[in-house]
Amino acid sequence: MRLIDSNGYFVVHAPRQTGKTTAMAALARELTASGKYIAVLVSMEVGAGFPDDLERAELTILSDWGSQSGLNCRRGFIHRYGNHRMLPGNVSAT
């Protein structure tokens, strides 16, 4: 939590099927339940189908993020949503 509270970042790296997604989903639930954050899981896999078109990959990822989270995701935005601070990214509240 210290890294998150200080706007730090971390990398989760492990072999397939070792619980990375499960651990991140649990962390997202815990962060959201704290009332201090709104946590959203975002998969970059949806952009993998466009290895030679980075713009299309980015827009696909943002579109998926938006549909999963209910947020309006646009490139180039950092926004506060209510009293919750969105971590730096391409997000604006709807």
N, CA, C and O atoms as CSV, one atom per row, in Angstrom:
chain,resi,resn,atom,element,x,y,z
A,1,MET,N,N,0.813,-1.189,0.000
A,1,MET,CA,C,0.000,0.000,0.000
A,1,MET,C,C,0.862,1.260,0.000
A,1,MET,O,O,0.444,2.302,-0.506
A,2,ARG,N,N,2.035,1.166,0.554
A,2,ARG,CA,C,2.915,2.336,0.627
A,2,ARG,C,C,3.228,2.878,-0.765
A,2,ARG,O,O,3.227,4.093,-0.963
A,3,LEU,N,N,3.495,1.997,-1.735
A,3,LEU,CA,C,3.780,2.443,-3.101
A,3,LEU,C,C,2.568,3.135,-3.717
A,3,LEU,O,O,2.708,4.155,-4.391
A,4,ILE,N,N,1.407,2.594,-3.491
A,4,ILE,CA,C,0.194,3.178,-4.055
A,4,ILE,C,C,-0.082,4.529,-3.417
A,4,ILE,O,O,-0.377,5.498,-4.117
A,5,ASP,N,N,0.012,4.602,-2.092
A,5,ASP,CA,C,-0.236,5.861,-1.395
A,5,ASP,C,C,0.761,6.949,-1.783
A,5,ASP,O,O,0.436,8.134,-1.715
A,6,SER,N,N,1.962,6.565,-2.185
A,6,SER,CA,C,2.968,7.560,-2.568
A,6,SER,C,C,3.042,7.743,-4.088
A,6,SER,O,O,4.001,8.308,-4.612
A,7,ASN,N,N,1.995,7.246,-4.796
A,7,ASN,CA,C,1.927,7.338,-6.259
A,7,ASN,C,C,3.070,6.610,-6.939
A,7,ASN,O,O,3.464,6.958,-8.052
A,8,GLY,N,N,3.600,5.603,-6.271
A,8,GLY,CA,C,4.637,4.773,-6.867
A,8,GLY,C,C,4.016,3.714,-7.760
A,8,GLY,O,O,2.796,3.666,-7.921
A,9,TYR,N,N,4.828,2.894,-8.321
A,9,TYR,CA,C,4.312,1.807,-9.139
A,9,TYR,C,C,5.113,0.548,-8.858
A,9,TYR,O,O,6.193,0.588,-8.269
A,10,PHE,N,N,4.558,-0.558,-9.293
A,10,PHE,CA,C,5.223,-1.840,-9.107
A,10,PHE,C,C,4.879,-2.726,-10.285
A,10,PHE,O,O,3.915,-2.481,-11.009
A,11,VAL,N,N,5.670,-3.744,-10.460
A,11,VAL,CA,C,5.470,-4.706,-11.542
A,11,VAL,C,C,5.219,-6.063,-10.912
A,11,VAL,O,O,5.917,-6.475,-9.986
A,12,VAL,N,N,4.221,-6.745,-11.424
A,12,VAL,CA,C,3.948,-8.116,-10.983
A,12,VAL,C,C,4.372,-9.011,-12.142
A,12,VAL,O,O,3.789,-8.974,-13.225
A,13,HIS,N,N,5.387,-9.802,-11.891
A,13,HIS,CA,C,5.934,-10.663,-12.932
A,13,HIS,C,C,6.028,-12.080,-12.376
A,13,HIS,O,O,6.685,-12.324,-11.364
A,14,ALA,N,N,5.370,-12.993,-13.044
A,14,ALA,CA,C,5.403,-14.395,-12.629
A,14,ALA,C,C,4.916,-15.238,-13.801
A,14,ALA,O,O,4.294,-14.714,-14.726
A,15,PRO,N,N,5.193,-16.534,-13.769
A,15,PRO,CA,C,4.719,-17.417,-14.847
A,15,PRO,C,C,3.189,-17.436,-14.934
A,15,PRO,O,O,2.487,-17.007,-14.019
A,16,ARG,N,N,2.708,-17.942,-16.052
A,16,ARG,CA,C,1.270,-18.095,-16.249
A,16,ARG,C,C,0.659,-18.953,-15.136
A,16,ARG,O,O,1.301,-19.838,-14.572
A,17,GLN,N,N,-0.603,-18.651,-14.851
A,17,GLN,CA,C,-1.396,-19.468,-13.926
A,17,GLN,C,C,-0.837,-19.515,-12.504
A,17,GLN,O,O,-0.963,-20.535,-11.826
A,18,THR,N,N,-0.221,-18.420,-12.045
A,18,THR,CA,C,0.314,-18.403,-10.676
A,18,THR,C,C,-0.470,-17.478,-9.750
A,18,THR,O,O,-0.109,-17.325,-8.584
A,19,GLY,N,N,-1.549,-16.853,-10.259
A,19,GLY,CA,C,-2.401,-16.038,-9.397
A,19,GLY,C,C,-2.213,-14.542,-9.501
A,19,GLY,O,O,-2.689,-13.805,-8.638
A,20,LYS,N,N,-1.531,-14.069,-10.534
A,20,LYS,CA,C,-1.304,-12.629,-10.684
A,20,LYS,C,C,-2.625,-11.871,-10.796
A,20,LYS,O,O,-2.843,-10.894,-10.079
A,21,THR,N,N,-3.495,-12.310,-11.679
A,21,THR,CA,C,-4.774,-11.629,-11.876
A,21,THR,C,C,-5.629,-11.717,-10.622
A,21,THR,O,O,-6.278,-10.743,-10.242
A,22,THR,N,N,-5.633,-12.862,-9.988
A,22,THR,CA,C,-6.397,-13.037,-8.748
A,22,THR,C,C,-5.893,-12.087,-7.669
A,22,THR,O,O,-6.688,-11.472,-6.958
A,23,ALA,N,N,-4.571,-11.965,-7.547
A,23,ALA,CA,C,-3.985,-11.067,-6.548
A,23,ALA,C,C,-4.331,-9.607,-6.854
A,23,ALA,O,O,-4.649,-8.839,-5.946
A,24,MET,N,N,-4.269,-9.230,-8.126
A,24,MET,CA,C,-4.582,-7.840,-8.485
A,24,MET,C,C,-6.069,-7.535,-8.307
A,24,MET,O,O,-6.434,-6.422,-7.928
A,25,ALA,N,N,-6.923,-8.518,-8.579
A,25,ALA,CA,C,-8.364,-8.328,-8.358
A,25,ALA,C,C,-8.643,-8.147,-6.864
A,25,ALA,O,O,-9.467,-7.314,-6.485
A,26,ALA,N,N,-7.969,-8.914,-6.025
A,26,ALA,CA,C,-8.140,-8.771,-4.572
A,26,ALA,C,C,-7.645,-7.403,-4.112
A,26,ALA,O,O,-8.290,-6.755,-3.287
A,27,LEU,N,N,-6.506,-6.961,-4.639
A,27,LEU,CA,C,-5.979,-5.638,-4.294
A,27,LEU,C,C,-6.950,-4.542,-4.749
A,27,LEU,O,O,-7.191,-3.586,-4.013
A,28,ALA,N,N,-7.500,-4.676,-5.945
A,28,ALA,CA,C,-8.463,-3.690,-6.445
A,28,ALA,C,C,-9.682,-3.617,-5.541
A,28,ALA,O,O,-10.158,-2.525,-5.228
A,29,ARG,N,N,-10.191,-4.766,-5.118
A,29,ARG,CA,C,-11.344,-4.777,-4.205
A,29,ARG,C,C,-11.001,-4.105,-2.878
A,29,ARG,O,O,-11.795,-3.334,-2.340
A,30,GLU,N,N,-9.813,-4.403,-2.358
A,30,GLU,CA,C,-9.384,-3.819,-1.089
A,30,GLU,C,C,-9.228,-2.298,-1.207
A,30,GLU,O,O,-9.667,-1.556,-0.329
A,31,LEU,N,N,-8.606,-1.843,-2.287
A,31,LEU,CA,C,-8.426,-0.403,-2.485
A,31,LEU,C,C,-9.765,0.315,-2.600
A,31,LEU,O,O,-9.967,1.369,-1.998
A,32,THR,N,N,-10.679,-0.264,-3.378
A,32,THR,CA,C,-11.988,0.354,-3.563
A,32,THR,C,C,-12.773,0.334,-2.251
A,32,THR,O,O,-13.426,1.318,-1.905
A,33,ALA,N,N,-12.712,-0.775,-1.524
A,33,ALA,CA,C,-13.434,-0.889,-0.247
A,33,ALA,C,C,-12.924,0.112,0.784
A,33,ALA,O,O,-13.664,0.510,1.684
A,34,SER,N,N,-11.657,0.522,0.657
A,34,SER,CA,C,-11.096,1.484,1.621
A,34,SER,C,C,-11.765,2.849,1.509
A,34,SER,O,O,-11.704,3.655,2.438
A,35,GLY,N,N,-12.411,3.110,0.356
A,35,GLY,CA,C,-13.041,4.403,0.136
A,35,GLY,C,C,-12.072,5.483,-0.297
A,35,GLY,O,O,-12.484,6.605,-0.590
A,36,LYS,N,N,-10.800,5.163,-0.342
A,36,LYS,CA,C,-9.781,6.139,-0.732
A,36,LYS,C,C,-9.505,6.118,-2.234
A,36,LYS,O,O,-9.073,7.122,-2.801
A,37,TYR,N,N,-9.749,4.997,-2.869
A,37,TYR,CA,C,-9.469,4.817,-4.284
A,37,TYR,C,C,-10.649,4.160,-4.987
A,37,TYR,O,O,-11.491,3.521,-4.356
A,38,ILE,N,N,-10.693,4.327,-6.290
A,38,ILE,CA,C,-11.541,3.509,-7.145
A,38,ILE,C,C,-10.572,2.745,-8.026
A,38,ILE,O,O,-9.902,3.332,-8.876
A,39,ALA,N,N,-10.496,1.460,-7.830
A,39,ALA,CA,C,-9.526,0.649,-8.561
A,39,ALA,C,C,-10.200,-0.012,-9.757
A,39,ALA,O,O,-11.320,-0.514,-9.658
A,40,VAL,N,N,-9.511,-0.002,-10.867
A,40,VAL,CA,C,-10.012,-0.610,-12.096
A,40,VAL,C,C,-8.912,-1.503,-12.662
A,40,VAL,O,O,-7.773,-1.066,-12.829
A,41,LEU,N,N,-9.255,-2.737,-12.954
A,41,LEU,CA,C,-8.302,-3.638,-13.605
A,41,LEU,C,C,-8.348,-3.393,-15.102
A,41,LEU,O,O,-9.428,-3.303,-15.687
A,42,VAL,N,N,-7.198,-3.287,-15.715
A,42,VAL,CA,C,-7.111,-3.051,-17.151
A,42,VAL,C,C,-6.198,-4.101,-17.754
A,42,VAL,O,O,-5.079,-4.314,-17.286
A,43,SER,N,N,-6.685,-4.753,-18.795
A,43,SER,CA,C,-5.871,-5.742,-19.492
A,43,SER,C,C,-5.311,-5.114,-20.764
A,43,SER,O,O,-6.038,-4.496,-21.541
A,44,MET,N,N,-4.043,-5.281,-20.956
A,44,MET,CA,C,-3.403,-4.800,-22.183
A,44,MET,C,C,-3.518,-5.831,-23.299
A,44,MET,O,O,-3.183,-5.548,-24.449
A,45,GLU,N,N,-3.992,-7.023,-22.959
A,45,GLU,CA,C,-4.083,-8.103,-23.940
A,45,GLU,C,C,-4.994,-7.754,-25.105
A,45,GLU,O,O,-4.786,-8.233,-26.220
A,46,VAL,N,N,-6.014,-6.914,-24.857
A,46,VAL,CA,C,-6.948,-6.587,-25.939
A,46,VAL,C,C,-6.254,-5.819,-27.066
A,46,VAL,O,O,-6.740,-5.808,-28.197
A,47,GLY,N,N,-5.136,-5.186,-26.770
A,47,GLY,CA,C,-4.388,-4.451,-27.790
A,47,GLY,C,C,-3.369,-5.303,-28.527
A,47,GLY,O,O,-2.751,-4.841,-29.486
A,48,ALA,N,N,-3.189,-6.538,-28.090
A,48,ALA,CA,C,-2.169,-7.407,-28.688
A,48,ALA,C,C,-2.464,-7.748,-30.145
A,48,ALA,O,O,-1.561,-8.132,-30.889
A,49,GLY,N,N,-3.701,-7.613,-30.547
A,49,GLY,CA,C,-4.061,-7.933,-31.924
A,49,GLY,C,C,-3.618,-6.886,-32.932
A,49,GLY,O,O,-3.833,-7.050,-34.133
A,50,PHE,N,N,-2.998,-5.805,-32.453
A,50,PHE,CA,C,-2.570,-4.720,-33.339
A,50,PHE,C,C,-1.091,-4.384,-33.114
A,50,PHE,O,O,-0.762,-3.251,-32.764
A,51,PRO,N,N,-0.199,-5.363,-33.312
A,51,PRO,CA,C,1.218,-5.134,-33.017
A,51,PRO,C,C,1.872,-4.082,-33.907
A,51,PRO,O,O,2.890,-3.502,-33.530
A,52,ASP,N,N,1.310,-3.834,-35.067
A,52,ASP,CA,C,1.906,-2.856,-35.987
A,52,ASP,C,C,1.123,-1.549,-36.053
A,52,ASP,O,O,1.433,-0.682,-36.869
A,53,ASP,N,N,0.114,-1.402,-35.202
A,53,ASP,CA,C,-0.708,-0.188,-35.196
A,53,ASP,C,C,-0.915,0.233,-33.750
A,53,ASP,O,O,-1.943,-0.071,-33.145
A,54,LEU,N,N,0.084,0.945,-33.194
A,54,LEU,CA,C,0.049,1.308,-31.783
A,54,LEU,C,C,-1.143,2.187,-31.433
A,54,LEU,O,O,-1.713,2.052,-30.350
A,55,GLU,N,N,-1.523,3.078,-32.330
A,55,GLU,CA,C,-2.675,3.937,-32.051
A,55,GLU,C,C,-3.945,3.104,-31.909
A,55,GLU,O,O,-4.730,3.319,-30.985
A,56,ARG,N,N,-4.146,2.172,-32.802
A,56,ARG,CA,C,-5.330,1.309,-32.731
A,56,ARG,C,C,-5.288,0.430,-31.480
A,56,ARG,O,O,-6.317,0.206,-30.842
A,57,ALA,N,N,-4.113,-0.060,-31.134
A,57,ALA,CA,C,-3.967,-0.864,-29.912
A,57,ALA,C,C,-4.337,-0.022,-28.688
A,57,ALA,O,O,-5.077,-0.476,-27.816
A,58,GLU,N,N,-3.815,1.210,-28.631
A,58,GLU,CA,C,-4.102,2.099,-27.501
A,58,GLU,C,C,-5.596,2.403,-27.414
A,58,GLU,O,O,-6.174,2.345,-26.329
A,59,LEU,N,N,-6.214,2.720,-28.525
A,59,LEU,CA,C,-7.641,3.036,-28.518
A,59,LEU,C,C,-8.485,1.823,-28.132
A,59,LEU,O,O,-9.515,1.964,-27.473
A,60,THR,N,N,-8.047,0.634,-28.543
A,60,THR,CA,C,-8.750,-0.595,-28.170
A,60,THR,C,C,-8.644,-0.827,-26.669
A,60,THR,O,O,-9.630,-1.183,-26.024
A,61,ILE,N,N,-7.464,-0.629,-26.115
A,61,ILE,CA,C,-7.262,-0.783,-24.671
A,61,ILE,C,C,-8.123,0.222,-23.916
A,61,ILE,O,O,-8.801,-0.141,-22.955
A,62,LEU,N,N,-8.102,1.489,-24.345
A,62,LEU,CA,C,-8.895,2.522,-23.669
A,62,LEU,C,C,-10.389,2.249,-23.776
A,62,LEU,O,O,-11.132,2.466,-22.819
A,63,SER,N,N,-10.827,1.776,-24.928
A,63,SER,CA,C,-12.237,1.450,-25.111
A,63,SER,C,C,-12.653,0.322,-24.172
A,63,SER,O,O,-13.716,0.377,-23.553
A,64,ASP,N,N,-11.809,-0.699,-24.073
A,64,ASP,CA,C,-12.103,-1.817,-23.174
A,64,ASP,C,C,-12.121,-1.345,-21.728
A,64,ASP,O,O,-12.995,-1.735,-20.953
A,65,TRP,N,N,-11.154,-0.501,-21.364
A,65,TRP,CA,C,-11.081,0.043,-20.014
A,65,TRP,C,C,-12.362,0.823,-19.714
A,65,TRP,O,O,-12.948,0.676,-18.642
A,66,GLY,N,N,-12.783,1.637,-20.652
A,66,GLY,CA,C,-13.998,2.417,-20.459
A,66,GLY,C,C,-15.222,1.554,-20.282
A,66,GLY,O,O,-16.046,1.815,-19.405
A,67,SER,N,N,-15.354,0.529,-21.102
A,67,SER,CA,C,-16.543,-0.321,-21.013
A,67,SER,C,C,-16.529,-1.153,-19.735
A,67,SER,O,O,-17.590,-1.437,-19.178
A,68,GLN,N,N,-15.360,-1.545,-19.266
A,68,GLN,CA,C,-15.260,-2.325,-18.032
A,68,GLN,C,C,-15.480,-1.477,-16.784
A,68,GLN,O,O,-15.970,-1.976,-15.771
A,69,SER,N,N,-15.116,-0.185,-16.855
A,69,SER,CA,C,-15.119,0.656,-15.662
A,69,SER,C,C,-16.271,1.644,-15.604
A,69,SER,O,O,-16.573,2.179,-14.538
A,70,GLY,N,N,-16.914,1.891,-16.730
A,70,GLY,CA,C,-17.944,2.918,-16.759
A,70,GLY,C,C,-17.364,4.316,-16.868
A,70,GLY,O,O,-18.096,5.300,-16.765
A,71,LEU,N,N,-16.047,4.417,-17.078
A,71,LEU,CA,C,-15.400,5.719,-17.232
A,71,LEU,C,C,-15.252,6.057,-18.705
A,71,LEU,O,O,-15.191,5.168,-19.554
A,72,ASN,N,N,-15.197,7.335,-18.997
A,72,ASN,CA,C,-14.940,7.796,-20.357
A,72,ASN,C,C,-13.437,7.953,-20.495
A,72,ASN,O,O,-12.860,8.903,-19.966
A,73,CYS,N,N,-12.805,7.041,-21.191
A,73,CYS,CA,C,-11.348,7.039,-21.319
A,73,CYS,C,C,-10.948,7.696,-22.629
A,73,CYS,O,O,-11.376,7.285,-23.707
A,74,ARG,N,N,-10.122,8.722,-22.514
A,74,ARG,CA,C,-9.620,9.413,-23.695
A,74,ARG,C,C,-8.132,9.642,-23.520
A,74,ARG,O,O,-7.652,9.853,-22.406
A,75,ARG,N,N,-7.420,9.599,-24.606
A,75,ARG,CA,C,-5.977,9.834,-24.529
A,75,ARG,C,C,-5.718,11.237,-24.010
A,75,ARG,O,O,-6.405,12.185,-24.388
A,76,GLY,N,N,-4.715,11.366,-23.133
A,76,GLY,CA,C,-4.255,12.675,-22.708
A,76,GLY,C,C,-4.968,13.286,-21.516
A,76,GLY,O,O,-4.736,14.457,-21.215
A,77,PHE,N,N,-5.834,12.540,-20.814
A,77,PHE,CA,C,-6.541,13.111,-19.685
A,77,PHE,C,C,-6.112,12.481,-18.377
A,77,PHE,O,O,-5.911,11.269,-18.296
A,78,ILE,N,N,-5.972,13.314,-17.349
A,78,ILE,CA,C,-5.813,12.855,-15.974
A,78,ILE,C,C,-6.898,13.584,-15.200
A,78,ILE,O,O,-7.028,14.802,-15.327
A,79,HIS,N,N,-7.663,12.883,-14.418
A,79,HIS,CA,C,-8.834,13.511,-13.820
A,79,HIS,C,C,-9.062,13.010,-12.407
A,79,HIS,O,O,-8.656,11.904,-12.051
A,80,ARG,N,N,-9.709,13.831,-11.617
A,80,ARG,CA,C,-10.164,13.408,-10.299
A,80,ARG,C,C,-11.624,13.024,-10.415
A,80,ARG,O,O,-12.399,13.714,-11.078
A,81,TYR,N,N,-12.001,11.947,-9.787
A,81,TYR,CA,C,-13.360,11.437,-9.834
A,81,TYR,C,C,-13.906,11.510,-8.415
A,81,TYR,O,O,-13.567,10.679,-7.572
A,82,GLY,N,N,-14.753,12.506,-8.147
A,82,GLY,CA,C,-15.243,12.722,-6.791
A,82,GLY,C,C,-14.076,13.026,-5.880
A,82,GLY,O,O,-13.231,13.858,-6.210
A,83,ASN,N,N,-14.017,12.367,-4.740
A,83,ASN,CA,C,-12.909,12.538,-3.806
A,83,ASN,C,C,-11.788,11.547,-4.056
A,83,ASN,O,O,-10.811,11.500,-3.309
A,84,HIS,N,N,-11.932,10.753,-5.110
A,84,HIS,CA,C,-10.956,9.709,-5.391
A,84,HIS,C,C,-9.957,10.199,-6.424
A,84,HIS,O,O,-10.334,10.812,-7.422
A,85,ARG,N,N,-8.701,9.931,-6.186
A,85,ARG,CA,C,-7.659,10.338,-7.128
A,85,ARG,C,C,-7.403,9.209,-8.083
A,85,ARG,O,O,-7.085,8.092,-7.674
A,86,MET,N,N,-7.542,9.499,-9.367
A,86,MET,CA,C,-7.209,8.501,-10.374
A,86,MET,C,C,-5.695,8.527,-10.540
A,86,MET,O,O,-5.106,9.604,-10.639
A,87,LEU,N,N,-5.071,7.388,-10.572
A,87,LEU,CA,C,-3.639,7.340,-10.827
A,87,LEU,C,C,-3.378,7.865,-12.243
A,87,LEU,O,O,-4.249,7.753,-13.105
A,88,PRO,N,N,-2.213,8.427,-12.493
A,88,PRO,CA,C,-1.951,8.994,-13.825
A,88,PRO,C,C,-2.313,8.017,-14.928
A,88,PRO,O,O,-1.932,6.847,-14.902
A,89,GLY,N,N,-3.043,8.516,-15.877
A,89,GLY,CA,C,-3.510,7.690,-16.973
A,89,GLY,C,C,-4.382,8.490,-17.906
A,89,GLY,O,O,-4.412,9.719,-17.841
A,90,ASN,N,N,-5.077,7.813,-18.755
A,90,ASN,CA,C,-5.898,8.462,-19.768
A,90,ASN,C,C,-7.374,8.340,-19.411
A,90,ASN,O,O,-8.128,7.623,-20.069
A,91,VAL,N,N,-7.777,9.054,-18.354
A,91,VAL,CA,C,-9.102,8.855,-17.800
A,91,VAL,C,C,-9.786,10.188,-17.560
A,91,VAL,O,O,-9.141,11.156,-17.157
A,92,SER,N,N,-11.075,10.246,-17.802
A,92,SER,CA,C,-11.893,11.370,-17.332
A,92,SER,C,C,-13.210,10.807,-16.866
A,92,SER,O,O,-13.672,9.785,-17.374
A,93,ALA,N,N,-13.817,11.466,-15.903
A,93,ALA,CA,C,-15.098,11.012,-15.385
A,93,ALA,C,C,-16.180,11.301,-16.409
A,93,ALA,O,O,-16.110,12.300,-17.124
A,94,THR,N,N,-17.183,10.429,-16.485
A,94,THR,CA,C,-18.293,10.649,-17.414
A,94,THR,C,C,-19.293,11.580,-16.785
A,94,THR,O,O,-20.311,11.900,-17.399
